């Protein structure tokens, strides 16, 4: 409502720039509304299964949603051919894992004045490895004691990410330049 009021009621400013900013704000509000609706749906017993898709499509959707919520970041997806066509029916926790770890990478990069993050995806036998890379100072401590370097951070995002990885037959571990989530190819395709 406020975005609509602002869009219609602001006089004497650069309207084109303001319209662009308000369009972005409206899109972000819609994305938040969709995310909250999805969380509510997922929390219900009748949430249903996630339709089968390819890993490349699922990651592209997650990355597009993340970039809408975190504009101004240069986010690069480096997806190896052998992983792109993997089938994915994993529940929405997979998408939240991707969004959360991209956020952490962005926060780490931003802490040193950078706006660059990358998601590098490779298949290694029966696992798929998703490396969330940033330009930050690195993790304070290796698992299981991940510690947040963010002011006021509790490490809750890492704890949830580790749980999602474990549910999908994998793990979360620090790597040079970020953190890597490994997930079982079979469990991703079976809706773990």
Secondary structure as GFF3:
##gff-version 3
##sequence-region A 1 192
A	DSSP	alpha_helix	2	9	.	.	.	ID=ss1
A	DSSP	alpha_helix	15	43	.	.	.	ID=ss2
A	DSSP	beta_strand	53	54	.	.	.	ID=ss3
A	DSSP	alpha_helix	55	69	.	.	.	ID=ss4
A	DSSP	beta_strand	74	79	.	.	.	ID=ss5
A	DSSP	alpha_helix	81	84	.	.	.	ID=ss6
A	DSSP	beta_strand	87	88	.	.	.	ID=ss7
A	DSSP	alpha_helix	93	110	.	.	.	ID=ss8
A	DSSP	beta_strand	116	124	.	.	.	ID=ss9
A	DSSP	beta_strand	127	133	.	.	.	ID=ss10
A	DSSP	alpha_helix	156	167	.	.	.	ID=ss11
A	DSSP	beta_strand	171	175	.	.	.	ID=ss12
A	DSSP	beta_strand	178	184	.	.	.	ID=ss13
A	DSSP	alpha_helix	185	189	.	.	.	ID=ss14
###
